[in-house]
Amino acid sequence: MKMHFYKQQGVGLIELLISITIGIMILGGVLQLYATSRSNTNLNLGQMVIQDNVRYIMSQMESDIAQAGNLGCFSLAFRKSENFVGDILTQDNVDDATAGIKRYDTSKMIDGTNDDGTLSTDTVLFRFSPSYAGIPVLNYDQTGATPDQLSLDLSTPIAKERFKAIDQWDVLLAADCSGAIYFMVTNDPTDTPGNSEVLEFKANDPAPTGHINAGQKNRILTGFTTAKLEDENNVSDYEDNVIVGNWNGDNTGLTTSTRPYVYSTSTSKAVIYRIGDSLAAGDDGASCTAATPEYCALLRDDQEIADGVEDFQVEYGWHVDGAEDGTLSFGDASQVPAAQWINVDRIRISMTLNSGPASGGDPVQRSYVRTVALRNQIGN
């Protein structure tokens, strides 16, 4: 039998180099595809985070904006014509975190500061008391020698719960459909209320050192012709021209036939939006800076609404003297004339958001602008 022998041959150097080159090209394509896919995934996740934050922010802000200027059943349009909004307080408490914002300045239902917040951002305030949060008044007793008193109707469980939220030295709001007035509680309300309880507001009795309202006092009430919560210490100042009548069935001799309600500090204070450190900043030992904007957050009364909000700017729109057929003006807080704040009927919110530190990779950034009407400040 004849046998054939074949010479065994291996892979040549050239073939090996070609194979390696092709392999590297394929691997490079796979890596590029992976990197692109991961980048697109991070981008999409970042955009989803931002869009969710924007929706939540605007939902919360639009709710507050819609209520701005609402004080129970009190009509802001009536306030514009009669100016029956005020207080008997000796000072307007300035918010520590936001210089220039006054908690109890009843001359404005909306207020703001320009470029004085973190990273030169703005601050905006909305003042309101939701009608569902009031405690009905039984009567008002102005007795002269003893502290003035408001007797409250606590015959329902929900009224009792609202009463429990009131503490000594709290600033409250009393309002009926024709007037509204701030005052400070000077007695210590009981923690186990009955069906009726009394709030006292003694004049010249200051809140103690260390309290959020330290130094705050009620002014002496003057000008009484019958029992009513009235402040006419300065008749030339519309903030002081306020009467809230007692409820006695017919309110004989009073300017109103509507029942007054009292609103606690938690439901009648101003709501303030501003930029500050996010919760993640505290956890990571970071802060909101130009170099680390992912640690910035939008705060509502110092409670985080959403993180990654690195810029917050507010402009205000108003018709001069409320003449809605006139020219509409827009400007930041520094450009709104003092006399026109009451006529501001829309605001323009400009925000820049990023996807925050939890999104992974480089934060995605997007800017949004939204204009919202303040329905309670729209004139008749």
TIFIDREN-664844 format. One line per field, with one value per residue (C-alpha): residue number from 1; residue in one letter; x, y, z. Coordinates in steps of 0.02 Angstrom, whole numbers, always signed. Layout:
seq [NUM | ...]
type [a | ...]
u [X | ...]
v [Y | ...]
w [Z | ...]
***
This chain:
seq [1 | 2 | 3 | 4 | 5 | 6 | 7 | 8 | 9 | 10 | 11 | 12 | 13 | 14 | 15 | 16 | 17 | 18 | 19 | 20 | 21 | 22 | 23 | 24 | 25 | 26 | 27 | 28 | 29 | 30 | 31 | 32 | 33 | 34 | 35 | 36 | 37 | 38 | 39 | 40 | 41 | 42 | 43 | 44 | 45 | 46 | 47 | 48 | 49 | 50 | 51 | 52 | 53 | 54 | 55 | 56 | 57 | 58 | 59 | 60 | 61 | 62 | 63 | 64 | 65 | 66 | 67 | 68 | 69 | 70 | 71 | 72 | 73 | 74 | 75 | 76 | 77 | 78 | 79 | 80 | 81 | 82 | 83 | 84 | 85 | 86 | 87 | 88 | 89 | 90 | 91 | 92 | 93 | 94 | 95 | 96 | 97 | 98 | 99 | 100 | 101 | 102 | 103 | 104 | 105 | 106 | 107 | 108 | 109 | 110 | 111 | 112 | 113 | 114 | 115 | 116 | 117 | 118 | 119 | 120 | 121 | 122 | 123 | 124 | 125 | 126 | 127 | 128 | 129 | 130 | 131 | 132 | 133 | 134 | 135 | 136 | 137 | 138 | 139 | 140 | 141 | 142 | 143 | 144 | 145 | 146 | 147 | 148 | 149 | 150 | 151 | 152 | 153 | 154 | 155 | 156 | 157 | 158 | 159 | 160 | 161 | 162 | 163 | 164 | 165 | 166 | 167 | 168 | 169 | 170 | 171 | 172 | 173 | 174 | 175 | 176 | 177 | 178 | 179 | 180 | 181 | 182 | 183 | 184 | 185 | 186 | 187 | 188 | 189 | 190 | 191 | 192 | 193 | 194 | 195 | 196 | 197 | 198 | 199 | 200 | 201 | 202 | 203 | 204 | 205 | 206 | 207 | 208 | 209 | 210 | 211 | 212 | 213 | 214 | 215 | 216 | 217 | 218 | 219 | 220 | 221 | 222 | 223 | 224 | 225 | 226 | 227 | 228 | 229 | 230 | 231 | 232 | 233 | 234 | 235 | 236 | 237 | 238 | 239 | 240 | 241 | 242 | 243 | 244 | 245 | 246 | 247 | 248 | 249 | 250 | 251 | 252 | 253 | 254 | 255 | 256 | 257 | 258 | 259 | 260 | 261 | 262 | 263 | 264 | 265 | 266 | 267 | 268 | 269 | 270 | 271 | 272 | 273 | 274 | 275 | 276 | 277 | 278 | 279 | 280 | 281 | 282 | 283 | 284 | 285 | 286 | 287 | 288 | 289 | 290 | 291 | 292 | 293 | 294 | 295 | 296 | 297 | 298 | 299 | 300 | 301 | 302 | 303 | 304 | 305 | 306 | 307 | 308 | 309 | 310 | 311 | 312 | 313 | 314 | 315 | 316 | 317 | 318 | 319 | 320 | 321 | 322 | 323 | 324 | 325 | 326 | 327 | 328 | 329 | 330 | 331 | 332 | 333 | 334 | 335 | 336 | 337 | 338 | 339 | 340 | 341 | 342 | 343 | 344 | 345 | 346 | 347 | 348 | 349 | 350 | 351 | 352 | 353 | 354 | 355 | 356 | 357 | 358 | 359 | 360 | 361 | 362 | 363 | 364 | 365 | 366 | 367 | 368 | 369 | 370 | 371 | 372 | 373 | 374 | 375 | 376 | 377 | 378 | 379 | 380]
type [m | k | m | h | f | y | k | q | q | g | v | g | l | i | e | l | l | i | s | i | t | i | g | i | m | i | l | g | g | v | l | q | l | y | a | t | s | r | s | n | t | n | l | n | l | g | q | m | v | i | q | d | n | v | r | y | i | m | s | q | m | e | s | d | i | a | q | a | g | n | l | g | c | f | s | l | a | f | r | k | s | e | n | f | v | g | d | i | l | t | q | d | n | v | d | d | a | t | a | g | i | k | r | y | d | t | s | k | m | i | d | g | t | n | d | d | g | t | l | s | t | d | t | v | l | f | r | f | s | p | s | y | a | g | i | p | v | l | n | y | d | q | t | g | a | t | p | d | q | l | s | l | d | l | s | t | p | i | a | k | e | r | f | k | a | i | d | q | w | d | v | l | l | a | a | d | c | s | g | a | i | y | f | m | v | t | n | d | p | t | d | t | p | g | n | s | e | v | l | e | f | k | a | n | d | p | a | p | t | g | h | i | n | a | g | q | k | n | r | i | l | t | g | f | t | t | a | k | l | e | d | e | n | n | v | s | d | y | e | d | n | v | i | v | g | n | w | n | g | d | n | t | g | l | t | t | s | t | r | p | y | v | y | s | t | s | t | s | k | a | v | i | y | r | i | g | d | s | l | a | a | g | d | d | g | a | s | c | t | a | a | t | p | e | y | c | a | l | l | r | d | d | q | e | i | a | d | g | v | e | d | f | q | v | e | y | g | w | h | v | d | g | a | e | d | g | t | l | s | f | g | d | a | s | q | v | p | a | a | q | w | i | n | v | d | r | i | r | i | s | m | t | l | n | s | g | p | a | s | g | g | d | p | v | q | r | s | y | v | r | t | v | a | l | r | n | q | i | g | n]
u [+0 | +66 | +63 | +52 | +131 | +75 | +179 | +87 | +77 | +31 | -43 | +73 | +122 | +24 | -134 | -112 | -93 | -245 | -348 | -293 | -334 | -507 | -536 | -484 | -599 | -745 | -707 | -691 | -860 | -937 | -860 | -916 | -1092 | -1090 | -1027 | -1158 | -1294 | -1241 | -1229 | -1402 | -1469 | -1394 | -1461 | -1636 | -1634 | -1571 | -1706 | -1838 | -1775 | -1780 | -1952 | -2022 | -1945 | -2016 | -2189 | -2183 | -2114 | -2244 | -2384 | -2335 | -2303 | -2461 | -2561 | -2483 | -2498 | -2682 | -2712 | -2606 | -2717 | -2849 | -2891 | -3038 | -3190 | -3107 | -3106 | -2947 | -3048 | -3137 | -2970 | -2917 | -3067 | -3083 | -2908 | -2970 | -2816 | -2698 | -2624 | -2605 | -2424 | -2283 | -2160 | -2156 | -2051 | -1913 | -1872 | -1695 | -1653 | -1716 | -1676 | -1811 | -1955 | -2080 | -2191 | -2333 | -2326 | -2509 | -2484 | -2433 | -2506 | -2353 | -2177 | -2000 | -1816 | -1701 | -1529 | -1491 | -1511 | -1386 | -1294 | -1382 | -1553 | -1721 | -1843 | -2032 | -2168 | -2352 | -2469 | -2635 | -2746 | -2848 | -3033 | -3041 | -2916 | -3015 | -3084 | -3256 | -3273 | -3412 | -3389 | -3263 | -3252 | -3166 | -3175 | -3053 | -2962 | -2936 | -2855 | -2959 | -3028 | -3091 | -3204 | -3191 | -3320 | -3237 | -3394 | -3322 | -3173 | -3080 | -3095 | -3021 | -2874 | -2841 | -2849 | -2717 | -2595 | -2605 | -2473 | -2438 | -2349 | -2410 | -2465 | -2641 | -2755 | -2937 | -3042 | -3220 | -3280 | -3245 | -3083 | -2930 | -2810 | -2655 | -2631 | -2524 | -2593 | -2533 | -2616 | -2567 | -2706 | -2755 | -2698 | -2866 | -2994 | -3180 | -3318 | -3268 | -3104 | -3035 | -2884 | -2817 | -2716 | -2652 | -2572 | -2386 | -2350 | -2194 | -2147 | -1995 | -1814 | -1778 | -1952 | -1970 | -2077 | -1963 | -2002 | -2165 | -2312 | -2491 | -2530 | -2667 | -2834 | -2927 | -3082 | -3211 | -3396 | -3451 | -3369 | -3259 | -3080 | -3027 | -2865 | -2869 | -2708 | -2662 | -2816 | -2709 | -2628 | -2744 | -2658 | -2731 | -2908 | -2972 | -3129 | -3174 | -3344 | -3403 | -3527 | -3691 | -3822 | -3856 | -3698 | -3803 | -3705 | -3558 | -3497 | -3513 | -3640 | -3517 | -3445 | -3261 | -3135 | -2963 | -2815 | -2662 | -2482 | -2459 | -2598 | -2581 | -2396 | -2310 | -2242 | -2066 | -1974 | -1786 | -1629 | -1522 | -1424 | -1507 | -1525 | -1394 | -1272 | -1280 | -1261 | -1108 | -1029 | -1053 | -1148 | -1236 | -1101 | -1063 | -939 | -1065 | -1237 | -1301 | -1310 | -1430 | -1616 | -1775 | -1842 | -2019 | -2013 | -1841 | -1912 | -1836 | -1955 | -1832 | -1643 | -1537 | -1619 | -1468 | -1552 | -1719 | -1773 | -1942 | -2020 | -2185 | -2319 | -2438 | -2553 | -2522 | -2651 | -2743 | -2807 | -2814 | -2841 | -2676 | -2497 | -2436 | -2267 | -2145 | -1996 | -1899 | -1932 | -1820 | -1916 | -2094 | -2149 | -2203 | -2380 | -2398 | -2369 | -2555 | -2584 | -2463 | -2575 | -2448 | -2273 | -2144 | -2037 | -1870 | -1777 | -1621 | -1617 | -1490 | -1513 | -1427 | -1288 | -1391 | -1410 | -1231 | -1109 | -1112 | -1277 | -1397 | -1452 | -1612 | -1696 | -1882 | -1992 | -2172 | -2295 | -2436 | -2585 | -2622 | -2809 | -2844 | -2752 | -2844 | -2952 | -3137]
v [+0 | +165 | +296 | +484 | +605 | +789 | +924 | +1004 | +1195 | +1319 | +1494 | +1618 | +1780 | +1880 | +1780 | +1798 | +1987 | +1999 | +1894 | +1999 | +2159 | +2097 | +2041 | +2209 | +2298 | +2188 | +2211 | +2398 | +2403 | +2305 | +2420 | +2573 | +2501 | +2466 | +2640 | +2720 | +2612 | +2653 | +2838 | +2835 | +2742 | +2870 | +3011 | +2936 | +2900 | +3076 | +3152 | +3046 | +3104 | +3286 | +3271 | +3188 | +3325 | +3462 | +3386 | +3371 | +3546 | +3627 | +3524 | +3587 | +3766 | +3779 | +3721 | +3858 | +3988 | +3946 | +3979 | +4137 | +4278 | +4161 | +4191 | +4079 | +4154 | +4325 | +4398 | +4477 | +4579 | +4654 | +4686 | +4785 | +4900 | +4908 | +4862 | +4762 | +4656 | +4687 | +4638 | +4697 | +4638 | +4753 | +4680 | +4586 | +4431 | +4417 | +4240 | +4200 | +4099 | +4230 | +4409 | +4529 | +4404 | +4449 | +4311 | +4424 | +4568 | +4574 | +4708 | +4570 | +4401 | +4366 | +4430 | +4391 | +4437 | +4443 | +4360 | +4354 | +4167 | +4025 | +4039 | +4207 | +4126 | +4205 | +4178 | +4185 | +4187 | +4143 | +4191 | +4101 | +4008 | +3867 | +3879 | +3698 | +3729 | +3856 | +3840 | +3924 | +4067 | +4067 | +4247 | +4383 | +4460 | +4627 | +4660 | +4802 | +4758 | +4574 | +4504 | +4503 | +4330 | +4228 | +4083 | +3943 | +3813 | +3642 | +3537 | +3432 | +3311 | +3397 | +3567 | +3490 | +3421 | +3590 | +3673 | +3552 | +3621 | +3795 | +3838 | +3989 | +4129 | +4064 | +4196 | +4159 | +4232 | +4276 | +4306 | +4322 | +4366 | +4552 | +4559 | +4467 | +4506 | +4425 | +4416 | +4319 | +4196 | +4241 | +4103 | +3919 | +3821 | +3655 | +3492 | +3409 | +3533 | +3527 | +3582 | +3764 | +3844 | +4019 | +4101 | +4258 | +4394 | +4511 | +4673 | +4708 | +4530 | +4478 | +4303 | +4243 | +4233 | +4076 | +4065 | +4087 | +4241 | +4309 | +4491 | +4488 | +4574 | +4625 | +4810 | +4886 | +4880 | +5045 | +5121 | +4995 | +5033 | +4854 | +4685 | +4651 | +4610 | +4778 | +4867 | +5051 | +5107 | +5200 | +5243 | +5309 | +5138 | +5016 | +4870 | +4932 | +4966 | +4793 | +4731 | +4549 | +4541 | +4422 | +4286 | +4312 | +4258 | +4424 | +4528 | +4682 | +4840 | +4750 | +4762 | +4576 | +4438 | +4298 | +4187 | +4220 | +4078 | +4061 | +3983 | +3911 | +3957 | +3798 | +3848 | +4037 | +4073 | +4119 | +3978 | +4016 | +3935 | +3950 | +3853 | +3766 | +3608 | +3443 | +3299 | +3205 | +3347 | +3314 | +3127 | +3149 | +3292 | +3408 | +3571 | +3667 | +3760 | +3809 | +3664 | +3537 | +3593 | +3415 | +3444 | +3591 | +3573 | +3675 | +3698 | +3736 | +3809 | +3725 | +3554 | +3479 | +3472 | +3404 | +3391 | +3443 | +3615 | +3727 | +3886 | +3964 | +4132 | +4218 | +4361 | +4444 | +4510 | +4652 | +4779 | +4952 | +4990 | +4830 | +4898 | +4736 | +4826 | +4916 | +4867 | +4707 | +4729 | +4592 | +4609 | +4527 | +4565 | +4718 | +4791 | +4776 | +4946 | +4936 | +4992 | +4859 | +4700 | +4689 | +4691 | +4549 | +4419 | +4299 | +4238 | +4164 | +4025 | +3985 | +3833 | +3737 | +3558 | +3419 | +3234 | +3241 | +3135 | +2975 | +2963 | +2903 | +2975 | +3158 | +3240 | +3282 | +3464 | +3542 | +3713 | +3748 | +3904 | +3907 | +4052 | +4029 | +4142 | +4193 | +4176 | +4258 | +4415 | +4434 | +4589 | +4600]
w [+0 | -50 | +89 | +63 | +185 | +195 | +267 | +416 | +405 | +547 | +542 | +470 | +551 | +426 | +454 | +643 | +630 | +519 | +641 | +789 | +695 | +649 | +828 | +896 | +774 | +824 | +1010 | +985 | +901 | +1043 | +1173 | +1076 | +1064 | +1251 | +1293 | +1180 | +1253 | +1431 | +1390 | +1313 | +1464 | +1584 | +1476 | +1472 | +1659 | +1694 | +1585 | +1672 | +1843 | +1788 | +1710 | +1866 | +1975 | +1864 | +1869 | +2059 | +2084 | +1974 | +2050 | +2224 | +2169 | +2065 | +2216 | +2324 | +2185 | +2163 | +2348 | +2363 | +2425 | +2495 | +2678 | +2714 | +2630 | +2625 | +2449 | +2387 | +2263 | +2415 | +2495 | +2342 | +2359 | +2549 | +2610 | +2760 | +2792 | +2936 | +3103 | +3282 | +3294 | +3345 | +3220 | +3056 | +3087 | +2957 | +2902 | +2959 | +2805 | +2684 | +2731 | +2678 | +2679 | +2814 | +2881 | +2937 | +2813 | +2765 | +2633 | +2511 | +2469 | +2360 | +2386 | +2332 | +2331 | +2181 | +2162 | +2349 | +2372 | +2351 | +2183 | +2153 | +2144 | +2187 | +2329 | +2317 | +2450 | +2441 | +2584 | +2607 | +2729 | +2653 | +2692 | +2750 | +2892 | +2995 | +3172 | +3192 | +3317 | +3448 | +3504 | +3541 | +3713 | +3732 | +3918 | +3942 | +4103 | +4062 | +3904 | +3747 | +3711 | +3564 | +3609 | +3480 | +3431 | +3453 | +3442 | +3301 | +3315 | +3172 | +3258 | +3416 | +3318 | +3238 | +3408 | +3476 | +3348 | +3427 | +3557 | +3666 | +3570 | +3401 | +3277 | +3213 | +3082 | +3113 | +2959 | +2899 | +2725 | +2745 | +2844 | +2907 | +3048 | +3127 | +3316 | +3441 | +3570 | +3745 | +3849 | +3849 | +3762 | +3839 | +3760 | +3797 | +3731 | +3767 | +3650 | +3670 | +3719 | +3737 | +3655 | +3739 | +3655 | +3790 | +3732 | +3765 | +3824 | +3725 | +3670 | +3770 | +3715 | +3614 | +3538 | +3349 | +3386 | +3523 | +3559 | +3463 | +3550 | +3517 | +3509 | +3616 | +3526 | +3515 | +3440 | +3500 | +3481 | +3512 | +3535 | +3384 | +3343 | +3274 | +3238 | +3199 | +3281 | +3124 | +3022 | +2879 | +2855 | +2766 | +2852 | +3016 | +2954 | +3000 | +3086 | +3116 | +3200 | +3335 | +3293 | +3385 | +3260 | +3179 | +3208 | +3245 | +3214 | +3134 | +2956 | +2923 | +2938 | +2908 | +3042 | +3083 | +3080 | +3159 | +3067 | +3152 | +3114 | +3013 | +2895 | +2891 | +2881 | +2720 | +2612 | +2551 | +2405 | +2390 | +2340 | +2472 | +2510 | +2465 | +2587 | +2487 | +2518 | +2705 | +2681 | +2568 | +2664 | +2515 | +2485 | +2349 | +2254 | +2074 | +2067 | +2138 | +2076 | +2090 | +2280 | +2261 | +2298 | +2292 | +2469 | +2524 | +2699 | +2717 | +2668 | +2510 | +2362 | +2234 | +2220 | +2072 | +2057 | +2028 | +1965 | +2015 | +1944 | +1964 | +1867 | +1907 | +1790 | +1832 | +1753 | +1823 | +1959 | +1913 | +1748 | +1650 | +1485 | +1511 | +1475 | +1555 | +1638 | +1687 | +1802 | +1942 | +2125 | +2124 | +1977 | +2045 | +2114 | +2296 | +2254 | +2118 | +2219 | +2253 | +2064 | +2022 | +1939 | +1861 | +1890 | +1772 | +1847 | +1763 | +1829 | +1781 | +1845 | +1841 | +1871 | +2041 | +2118 | +2122 | +1932 | +1901 | +1776 | +1729 | +1781 | +1640 | +1637 | +1571 | +1587 | +1599 | +1598 | +1658 | +1680 | +1805 | +1844 | +2023 | +2013 | +2181 | +2125 | +1960 | +1974 | +1937]
***
